[in-house]
Amino acid sequence: MAKWKCSVCGYVYDEERGEPATGTPPGTPFSTLPDDWRCPVCGAGKDAFSRVPEETPSGPAGPVTWKCSVCGYVYDEERGEPATGTPPGTPFSSLPADWRCPVCGAEKSAFFLVREEDRAHEAAPTTVSEILVAELAARGITLVFGLPGTSSLGLVDAVRKNQALRYIVVRHEENAAMAASAYNKLTGKIAVCLTIAGPGATNLTTGLYDAKEDGASVISINGQVETQYTGPYGIQEIDQDAFFRPVTVYNNTIYDRKMTRLLVNRALKYAILHRGVAQISVPNDIQKQSLDARFCKRETLLESPHIVPDEAEIRKAAAAIDAAVRPVIIAGWGAYGDGEAVIGLARRISAPVLTTYRAKGFVPEDHEWVVGVLGHSGSPQARKIATDADLLITLGVGFSKFTNVPVDKPLVQVDTNPVKLGRGPDTIPLWGNCALTIPKLTARVRERNPEHMLKEIAGLKREWLDQLDREADADAVPLRPPFIMKVLSETIPADAVITVDVGENQWWFGRNFRMKRQRFAMSGYLATMGFGFPAAIAAKLAYPEKQVICITGDGGFSQAMSDFVTTVKYNLPMVVIVLNNHQLGMIQVEQLMEHYPNYGTELLNPDFAAYAQACGGSGIRVGKPGELRPAVERAMGLNMPVIIDVDTDPRRFP
């Protein structure tokens, strides 16, 4: 009978002897082994074997180990076993039939072969947690937001050991998720949330839903109770696979340590390509298991793909643009980094540029081709431009109800998500990145004389700015929001990073703040209160050299203010401007719109300035219009976390 050698590990299968480790009886030809038969030493398939001369020694190429399935005792062929009088170098197959486990007395049939990779894992100095964290760091991740706890201690300790990662401990997990979402919106880079099982995981969800709705890439790593305790009545345990499923683009639990690197790679790939949340749960016992990364699968990560529309579609869109008399460009979040290309197209076809709220400031708002924001927070002039257009060119636009794009008009629509294309009945869809698609369109359309349109845009903007100036009452007490936004427009540096909360502060910012080259972040589609302040924490970590300004309401700030101490702890200078109107102001307006009496919106607030000082920061109260500008300028110069508590009029218009 023949012998067959594994090309991977050197094990030799002897047809005459068979293989006890795989239950293969003596006299079994290699050709009759099942197709899924594997090398008992390294796990290689049958195709890794080749026939060798009969004099070749059978069995493993070197000593191997066998493990008792009853008690866990390990027999090492190299060492033998003194307790049973078995000399070193004795193969397991040579042990007498009546040999017994020296610990529990189990028969030879209770033993199984420990493969090379399993031995390597058992002997590895690194743990699952350490390999997971190292993989995140290797992929360029540097920032982890979270809270430590019982079911995540192994993961937290791995973060401690890895010098490439910075761990920001927050006071509430929701703020960790909000910060991670904002970090991606501001930088395009991924941050990680790290929490415990159960309540830690559930506390993340509002921030993770913000990331889901706004297409922000976030990784959520969560501890889980030990696998043997999974089920009803577990402490701090929920079914995290089911819980996270609605909010994630990728969702998994590491039950097999060898899958650690692969699952981390998959999570990153899905988060990047599908622009959403990827979640991995790691049971407490798995976190601490030893793991040799050399025996773990790893995939190549594909970054955001470059998508270019078909040339025929480009020609069709260009022809529609050339035929239009009043084309108008609407720039959305998907075009945020492509301001020069958008302006180049606008200049060539003499088209005014409107923006969605999220794209506000993608180029300075005083640019000659930019009219302003379209939507509930926009100007009547922007709405008139959109209404009078005979063709709308939408670039990365989300089509929210607050923007209210008139989709009954002919559209040329550019988007990277093919599902979003074709929003109107008369749409030319262009599936592609704005950065790649806009220059192709610009090169194909005819050039027009810009003189008339520039005069029209200048006139419309002058009307609107005059109105904003009239609204900015410099004498009113409490301070009027239009005045506050005018002062902030004039004092906040052009290269600052601004974060905005949800509510009246957001409405007034969108409508009255005049963006220069600032970058800003907000909660878009979820529109969750409490986003602005944790977003400011992310902004300062992302851009430590820049001024970071958080514009928030008293309602929104009070939902996140526990982490003001976090800004002090980690020395994150910023200015938090609280528009303190003692109301849930937007709810008050919504009650007015729907003809309900005002009810339940009054807020009893603490002294926010005194709170800042109690936390170790600085606090400034502003009660008169003349105090605002000096307060903002002073706060920006203090180089520490500052809260400016501004006594604000809750009314939309007197």
N, C-alpha and C positions, 0 to 999 in steps of 0.2 A: 504494500500500500504506500501511497505518496505522502510527502510532507510539503507544507506551504508556509511561506514566510511573510510576515507583515512588513511592508516597506517603511512603515512609520516608526514602530517601536522595536522591531526585531523578533517579536514573538513568532514561534514556529508551531503550526497546527499539525499534529500527527494523526493521520486517518486511523491508524491502528489503535491508538490510545483513546481517541476522542478528546473531549474537553469537559471535565466535571463542572468548571465554572459557568459554562453555558448550558449545562444539561445535555451535552452531546455524547451519546453512548459510543463505546469503542467500535471500530469498524465502519464508521460513517464517512463515506467519501466526501471530499470538499465540495464536489459539484452538486451534491444533494442537500447541502446546508441551505436553510431558508434565505431568501434574498435580503431579509433584514438582519441576518446574523452579523454580529460585530466582533471585532478583536476583543477578547476579554481583558486585555491590558490597557489599550489606548482608545478603544471604541471605533477604530477605523472599519470601513465597510469591506465587503469581500473583494471589491475591485482594487484594494490596496495590497492584495496577496499575490505572490508568484511562486511557482513550484521550485523546490530546491532539492539537492541530492539527498538520498535516504540517510546518509551518514550524518547529516546535520542534526545537532542536538535539538530535541523538541522542548516545547514550553517557552516561558519568557526568556528574553535575552539575558536577564539578570534577576537577582532575587526580587520577589514581590511580597506584598503583604495581603493577608486575608483577615476579614473582620467577622466576628460572631454576631449574627443578627439578633441573638437573644440578649446578650449582656453588653456588647460593644467591645469586648476584648479583641486585640489585634495580634495576629500571629505574623511575625516578620521572618521570612525564610532566611535572611542573612544572619539574623541573631539566634535563630532557633528558640527553644524554650526550656530553660533549666528545670522548671517545675515539673515537666513531663519527661525529663531526660533526653530531650531532642537536641542533638548537636547543631551548631551553626552551619548554615548552608544546606539544610534539609528542605527540599521542595515539599510543598503542602501535599502534592500528589503522591509523594513517597511515604507519607505518614501512614501507619497501620490503620486498617479499617475500623478498629475499635478505639482509635485515639479520641480523646474527649477534650473539650475546652477546659483549661485548668481553672477557670473562674466559676463557670456555671454548670459544667458537665455536659454541655450540648454536643451532639454528634458532629462529624465533619460536614454533613449535609446542611448544617445550619450556618456554615461560613460562606462568604462571598468574596470575590476578588476585589481589592481596592485598586482602582485604576490610577494611572500615573497622575492625571490631572487632579483627581480627588486627593491624592497624597500631597500634591503641591499646594492645594487649597488649605488642607489641614495644617501644613507647615508654614504657611505664609505669615509674614509679620504684619501684613496690612489687613484691614477689615473691609467688609462691604461698604460701610459708611465712608471710609477713607478713599476707597476706589471711586465711589459715586461722586464725592466732593472733588476729587482730583480730576475726574472727567469733566465736571462743570468748569473747573478752572482752566483746563486744557482747551476748552471751547471759548475762552475769552470772558467768562462771567467773573465779575469781581465783587459783586454786592449781594448780600443776603439780608433780608428784613425778617424779623420774627421774634418769637418768644420761646425760651427753652422749657422743657417739661419732661415728665417721666418717660413718655413713649418716644421721645426724640433725643435722648441724651447721647446716644452713640453718634447720631448725625451732628449734633451740636459740637461734640468733642472733635469730630473730624474737621469741622470748620475752624475750630480753635487751632488745630495743628497745621492748617494750610495757610501759609503766609500770603497767598495770592488773593484770598478772599477777605472782605471786611464784613463783619457781623454787626448789624444795627438792631439792637434790642429795643422794641417798642413797648408801649403800655397796653396796646390793644391790637389784636391780629388784623382787624379790619383796616387799620392804618398801614399795616405792613403790605397788604394787598393793594391798597390805594397807591402807596408809594411805588410799588413795583410796576403798576400800570402806568403811572405818570412817568416813570423813568424811561420806559420804552417809547411813550409818546414824544418825549423831549429829545431822546438821543438815538432811537432806533436800536438800542442795545437791550439785552435781556437782563433782568434782575430776578432773584429767587425769593420766594416766601418759604419760610421753614417754621412749621408749627407742630404741635402735638396732635394726637388723635382726638376724635370726638369734638369737644367744644372749641378747641383750637382750630380745627378744620372748619367747623360751621361758622366761626367768627370771620373767616376769610371771605365768605362768599359775596358780600356786597362789592368789595373791591375787585374780586375776580369777575363778577358779572359786568363791572364797568369795563374791564379789559376785553371781555368777550364782545360786548356791544360796540366798542370803539375800535376793535381790531388790533389790540395791543398784545404783543407776544410776552407771555409771563410763564415762568416755571414755578409750580407749587410742589414742594416736597413736604410730605406729612408723615409723622410717625404713626404707627398703628400698634394696637395691643399685640402681645405675643400670639402667634398663629394658633396655638392650642386653646386659647381662650376666646377665639372669635365665635360670636354667636350671642344669643339673648343673655341679658343680665351682666354683660361685661362692663367693667368700670371705664368710663371715658371712651366708650367704643360705639361707633356707628358703622353702618355699611358704607364705607367711603367710596367704593367703586360705584355704587348706585347714587350716592349723594352728589358726587362731582360730575356724573355723566352729562347732565343738561348744560353745564357751564363750560365744558372742556372740548377741545379738539383732539385731545389724546388723554387717556385715563387708564392707569394700570397699577398693579401692586407687585412688588418683588417678592415672590415666594421661593424662587430658586436663585441662590446667590450668583450662579454663573451667568445669569441674565442681566446683571447689574449694568454693565457698560452699554449693552445693546439697548436696554430700555431707556437709559438716559439719552443716548443718541436719538432714539425714536422720538422721545419727548421734545427734544430740541428741534428736530426736523419738522415735526408737526406744528409746534409753536411758531416757527419762523415762516413756513410755507403757507400755513392756514391762518396765520395772524390771529392767534388766540391763546388760550390757557392750556397748558399741558400739566397734568398732575400725576405724581408717583407717590404711592404710599409704601412705607417700609416697616414691616412688623419689627417690634422691639428686639426679638431674638435674632432675626435675620441681620439687623444692623450690626450686630457684634460678631457675627461669624467671620472667620478668617477667609481671605480671598486673594488668589494670585491673579493679577490682571493679565498675565501672559496667556491664560487659558480662557479668556473672555472674548466673545465676539464684539466687533466694533464696526460701525458703518461710516461711510463718507457722508459728510453733511453737505447738502445742497443749500446754498444761500438763496435769497430771493431771486427768482428767475427773471431773465430779460425777455420780455414778450413784445413782439412787434407785429402789428396788424398786417394782413395780406395787402400787397401792393394794389390790387384791384379795389379793395375797400378804401385805401388811402386816396386813390384817384376819384372814387365816387364821392367821398367826403369833400375833397378839394373842389370838385365841380359844384357841389351844393353850396359851399361857402362863396365861390365866385359868383353864383347866381343870386345870392342874397343881397338885398338892398341895405338892411340894417342888421348885420350879424352882431351878436353879443356873446362874450365869453363869460362863463361862470366857472371860477376856479374853486375846487373843493380841497379837502384834506389830502386827497391822493396826488395833488399837484403842489403840495406845500414846499417841497425843496426845489421846485422848478420855476421859480419866479422869473428868471431871465428869459427862459424859453417862452413862457406865457406872454410876457411883454413883447418879445420879438414877434410873435404871431399877431398880437393885438395891433402893434405898430404897422405891420405889413397890410393887414386887412381893414385898418381903421375901425377897430371894434372896441367899445368900452368894456372894461373888466369889472365884473361883480365877484364877490366872494361869498362862500358860506361862512357861518360864524367861526367854525373851527379853522378855516383858512385865513381868517382875519390877520393882516400883517404879513402875509406871505411875501409881499413887497411893501415898502412903506405906503401908508394910506394917502400920503400927499403926492404920490406919483401921478403924473399927468393923465395916465390911462386908467387909473383905478377910481371907480365911482364910490364903492363902499360895500357894506354887507347887505345881502339880500335876505329878507325874512323878518321875523317878528322883532328882532333887535336891529333891523336895518332902517334905512331912510326911505321916505316916499319917493325920492328921486331914483333910488336903485330899483324900486318896484316899477316905476314908470319906464325906465330903460328896458327892463325885462318884458313888460307888457307890450311895448312898441316894437320889439324885435320881430323880424320875420324868420330868424334862425338863431337857435341857442347852441353854442358849442360848450358842452359841459365836460370839464376835465377833472376826473377823480371826485365827482360829486355824489354824496350819499342820498340825496332826494328825501330828506326828512320833512315832516309836515311843517316844521318851524321855518324851513327855508322856502317851502311852497313854490318850487320850480314849476312854471306853467308847462306841463308835459303835453298839452294839446298842440303845442307849436312844433314845427320841424326841429329835430335835434341831431347834432353830431355828438355822440357820446363816447368818451374814452374812459376805460376802466380796466383794471387788472383782473377783476372778478367777472367772469362771463355770465354768471347768474344775474348780476345786476344790470346787464346790458339790455337795451330795448325797452326803456322805461315809457316811451310814448308810442302812439300808433304810427308815427311818421319819423322813425329814428334810423340813423345810419350808425350801427354799432361798430366801434373800433376796440378790439380786444388787445390791450397793450399798456405798457408803462408810459406815463405821461412824458418822462424824460426822453424816451426814444421815439414816441409817436409825434409829439408836437413839432420837433424839427422837420420831420418828414412832411407833415402838413404844410408847414411854413414854406418849405422849398417848392411846393406844388401850386400854391394859391397865387393869384395875381396881386400886385401891389397897388394900393389906392392912395389917393391924396388925403392926408390926415387933417388938413386945416379945419374943415367945417366941424368934424367930430370933436376935435380937441377943444374948440370954442364952446361947443355944446356941453361937453363934460365939465369944463371949467365953470361955466355958468351954473350948472346944477349943483356942483360942489360948493360954490360960493353961497348959494341959497341955503344949503344945509348947514354949513359952518356958521353962517350968520344966525341961524335958528339956535344952534347949540350954544353960541355965545350969549344969546338973549336969555336962554334958560339958566345959565350959570349965575344965579343970584349971589353976589358976593356979600350980601348983608343979612341974609335969612338965617335965623336961629330957630330950631336945630338946622344943621348944615344940609343944604339941598344936594342930592346925589349928582345932578349935572355940574354943580360947582366943584364937588369933590373930584369928579372925573377930569374936569378941566385942569385943576391943580396937579393931579397925578400925571396927566399927559405932559405937563410942562416940566415936572421935576424928576420923574423916573428916567434914568439914563437910557439912551437908545440901544445899548447892548445888554440891558437887564433881562432877567428871566422872570416872567409873571405867571402866577398860578391864580386861578379864579374858582370860587365856589359856585354853588347853585342857588338861585333865588334872585331877589331884586338886585343884589350886587352884580350878578352875572348879566342881567338885562341891561343895566346902566353901563357896564363896561363895554358890552358889545355895541351899544348904540352911541355912546358919548366919548369913550376913550379913543384917542388918536394915536394909532400904532406907528412907531418908527421902524426900527429894526429889531425890536424886542421879540423874544420867543415866548409863547405862552401855552399853558396846558389847562384843560378843563375836563369835566365829565360830560361827554356829549350825549349819546343816545340814552344811557341809563339816567343821566341827569340826577345823580345822587348828591344830596347834601353831605358835607363832611369831607369832600374830595380836596378842596383847595389847600388846606394846611399840610396834610401828608404829602401832597404833590410838591409843596415848597421844600419839604425835607429832601425829597428825591432830587429836586432841582439844584439844591445847594451841594449835594453829594456829586451830582453830575458836572456842575460848573462852579467849583469852589472859588474861582477868581472873579465871578460876576456878582452883581447885586441881585438878590432874589427878593421879590416882592409878592406877598400873598394878599389878594383882595378878597375879603370874605364878609359874610354877614354874621350877626350874632348867633343866629340859629345854626348855621353851618359850622362855625368855629366851635361852638359848645359841644358839638358831636365828636370833635377830634382833639379838643384842647388838652386832654390828659398827656399828650405827647409833646407839649411845649417843653417839658423837662428834658425830653430826648434831645431837643436842639441845644439845650444848655450842656447836657452831658457830653455830647459829641462835638461841641464847639462849632455849631453851624449858624453863623451870623445870618440874619434875615430880618425883614420888616413885615410884620403881620398887621394889615390895616383892617380893623373890624368896623364895618358900617353898622353901628349899634342903634337900631331903630326900635328896639324892644318889641318887635313884631316878626312873625313869619310873614314878611311883607308880600311875597308873591302869592301866598295863599289868600291873603287879604284882597289882592287884586282879582284873583280868580273867583272869589266869592262875589265881588262886585260885578264881574262880567256875567256871572250866571244868576245875578239878581237874588243872591242870598244875603241875609244880614251878616255882618262881621261877627264871627264867633270862634273862640278857641285859638286865636293867633297871638294873643298877648304873651310876652316873654318876661319873666323875672330874671334879670341877669346879675351876675356878680360884677365887681369892679375888675374889668379885664386888665387894666394897667397895674393894679395892685397884685393881681394874680401873677402877672409876668415877673414882678419883683420877688414875689414869694418863691417862684421857681428858680430864681437866680439870674433872670434876665432883666430887661429894662422895660418900664411901662410909661406911656405918655397919654394923658387925656387931652382931647381936643373938644372944646365946647363952643368956640367962636370961629367964624370963617378965617379971621386973620391969623389964627394959631396953626392952621393946617400946614401951610407950606414950610414954616420953620420946623414944625414937628417932623415932617418927612425928611427934610434935609439933615436934621440932627440925628434922626434914627439911622439913616444910611451911613453916617459917620461914626457911629458908636462901635462898630465891629463886634456886635453881639446880638443875640436874639432879642427883638424888640416888638412889643405890641403897642400899636397906636389905637386907642379906643375913641372912636369918632362919634359924637352925638349926632345922629342922622334923622332927618325927617322921613317918616315911613310912607308919606303920600307919594303917588306917582307924580301928580301935578296938583298944585294948590287950587 
